């Protein structure tokens, strides 16, 4: 989550600086690269963070209505699918990184691989968090504590 905050803050600051320097008619062209890098890394690190928190997996809502072996099977299946996607991100992201060293963007001399490196990083983090969730679920069950919003609701 800290890395997400850093990426969002970096993106916001670099966009603001880009706007200010353009209004002053003295643009810093390299700021566009910085902005793009923060945005790309923010998206991929945010994906990993959302996976860690199980925030964006809507199958969780279906699984919460189940119990016993059915829930165990559905939770395991959904995480195996996510793990498969994560491994694809690692492999194909790695291939993109290797391919990114072949071309340079003009006028920049920064290889595209510096941007593509976020893809396998995201895949590795998603795989790690998914395996962690499966191991914890198999050990302690997938039944988590009730949602905090429902527990703190005052009427």
C-alpha positions as CSV (number, residue, x, y, z in Angstrom):
1,X,0.0,0.0,0.0
2,X,2.9,2.3,0.7
3,X,4.2,1.8,-2.9
4,X,0.8,2.6,-4.2
5,X,0.8,5.8,-2.2
6,X,4.3,6.7,-3.5
7,X,3.2,6.0,-7.1
8,X,0.0,8.1,-6.8
9,X,1.9,10.9,-5.1
10,X,4.6,10.9,-7.7
11,X,2.0,10.8,-10.5
12,X,0.2,13.8,-9.0
13,X,3.3,15.9,-8.4
14,X,4.8,15.2,-11.8
15,X,1.5,16.1,-13.6
16,X,1.3,19.3,-11.5
17,X,4.9,20.2,-12.3
18,X,4.3,19.5,-16.0
19,X,1.3,21.8,-16.0
20,X,3.1,24.6,-14.2
21,X,6.2,24.4,-16.4
22,X,4.1,24.5,-19.5
23,X,2.1,27.5,-18.3
24,X,5.4,29.2,-17.6
25,X,6.4,28.4,-21.2
26,X,9.4,26.4,-20.1
27,X,8.3,22.8,-20.3
28,X,10.3,19.9,-18.9
29,X,9.8,17.2,-21.5
30,X,11.2,14.5,-19.3
31,X,8.3,15.0,-16.9
32,X,6.0,13.1,-19.3
33,X,8.2,10.1,-18.9
34,X,8.2,10.4,-15.2
35,X,4.4,10.7,-15.1
36,X,4.0,7.7,-17.4
37,X,6.3,5.6,-15.2
38,X,4.5,6.5,-12.0
39,X,1.1,5.8,-13.7
40,X,2.2,2.4,-15.0
41,X,3.8,1.3,-11.8
42,X,0.8,2.6,-9.8
43,X,-1.6,0.5,-11.9
44,X,0.4,-2.7,-11.6
45,X,1.3,-2.3,-7.9
46,X,-2.3,-1.3,-7.2
47,X,-3.4,-4.6,-8.9
48,X,-1.1,-6.5,-6.5
49,X,-2.4,-4.6,-3.5
50,X,-6.0,-5.2,-4.4
51,X,-5.3,-8.9,-4.8
52,X,-3.7,-8.9,-1.4
53,X,-6.7,-7.3,0.2
54,X,-9.1,-9.4,-2.0
55,X,-10.8,-6.2,-2.9
56,X,-11.6,-6.7,-6.5
57,X,-12.5,-10.3,-6.8
58,X,-16.2,-10.5,-7.0
59,X,-16.2,-14.3,-6.7
60,X,-15.6,-13.6,-3.0
61,X,-19.2,-12.5,-2.7
62,X,-20.5,-15.8,-4.1
63,X,-18.1,-17.8,-1.9
64,X,-19.2,-16.0,1.3
65,X,-22.7,-17.4,0.9
66,X,-21.3,-20.9,0.9
67,X,-19.7,-23.1,3.6
68,X,-17.9,-26.3,4.0
69,X,-16.4,-28.1,1.0
70,X,-18.3,-26.1,-1.6
71,X,-16.7,-22.9,-0.3
72,X,-13.3,-24.5,0.0
73,X,-13.5,-25.7,-3.6
74,X,-14.7,-22.3,-5.0
75,X,-12.1,-20.3,-3.1
76,X,-9.4,-22.7,-4.2
77,X,-10.6,-22.6,-7.8
78,X,-10.8,-18.8,-8.0
79,X,-7.3,-18.4,-6.5
80,X,-5.9,-21.0,-8.9
81,X,-7.3,-19.0,-11.8
82,X,-5.7,-15.8,-10.3
83,X,-2.4,-17.7,-9.8
84,X,-2.5,-18.8,-13.5
85,X,-3.0,-15.2,-14.6
86,X,-0.2,-14.0,-12.3
87,X,2.2,-16.6,-13.7
88,X,1.3,-15.4,-17.2
89,X,2.0,-11.8,-16.1
90,X,5.4,-13.0,-14.9
91,X,6.3,-14.9,-18.0
92,X,5.0,-12.7,-20.7
93,X,6.0,-9.6,-18.8
94,X,9.5,-10.9,-18.6
95,X,9.5,-11.5,-22.4
96,X,8.2,-7.9,-22.9
97,X,11.1,-6.6,-20.7
98,X,13.6,-8.4,-22.8
99,X,12.0,-7.1,-25.9
100,X,11.9,-3.6,-24.5
101,X,15.7,-3.4,-24.4
102,X,15.8,-3.7,-28.2
103,X,14.1,-0.4,-28.9
104,X,14.6,3.1,-27.6
105,X,11.9,5.7,-27.5
106,X,12.9,9.0,-29.2
107,X,13.7,11.6,-28.0
108,X,14.3,9.7,-24.8
109,X,17.2,7.3,-24.4
110,X,15.3,5.3,-21.8
111,X,14.5,1.8,-23.0
112,X,10.9,0.7,-22.9
113,X,12.0,-2.2,-20.6
114,X,12.0,0.3,-17.7
115,X,8.3,0.6,-18.1
116,X,7.6,-3.0,-18.8
117,X,9.4,-4.1,-15.6
118,X,6.2,-3.4,-13.7
119,X,4.4,-6.3,-15.4
120,X,6.4,-9.2,-14.1
121,X,6.7,-7.4,-10.7
122,X,2.9,-7.3,-10.5
123,X,2.7,-10.9,-11.5
124,X,5.2,-12.0,-8.9
125,X,3.4,-10.0,-6.1
126,X,0.0,-11.3,-7.2
127,X,1.3,-14.9,-7.2
128,X,2.9,-14.4,-3.8
129,X,-0.3,-13.0,-2.3
130,X,-2.5,-15.6,-3.9
131,X,-0.4,-18.4,-2.5
132,X,-0.5,-16.8,0.9
133,X,-4.3,-16.6,0.8
134,X,-4.6,-20.2,-0.3
135,X,-2.2,-21.5,2.4
136,X,-4.0,-19.4,5.1
137,X,-7.4,-20.5,3.8
138,X,-6.4,-24.2,3.9
139,X,-5.0,-23.9,7.4
140,X,-7.6,-21.6,9.0
141,X,-10.5,-21.9,6.7
142,X,-11.7,-19.2,4.3
143,X,-14.4,-18.0,6.6
144,X,-13.1,-14.6,7.6
145,X,-14.4,-12.1,10.2
146,X,-17.6,-10.3,9.4
147,X,-17.3,-7.1,7.4
148,X,-16.3,-4.1,9.6
149,X,-18.9,-1.9,8.0
150,X,-21.7,-4.2,9.2
151,X,-20.1,-4.6,12.7
152,X,-19.7,-0.8,13.2
153,X,-23.2,0.1,11.9
154,X,-25.1,2.1,14.5
155,X,-28.8,2.7,14.2
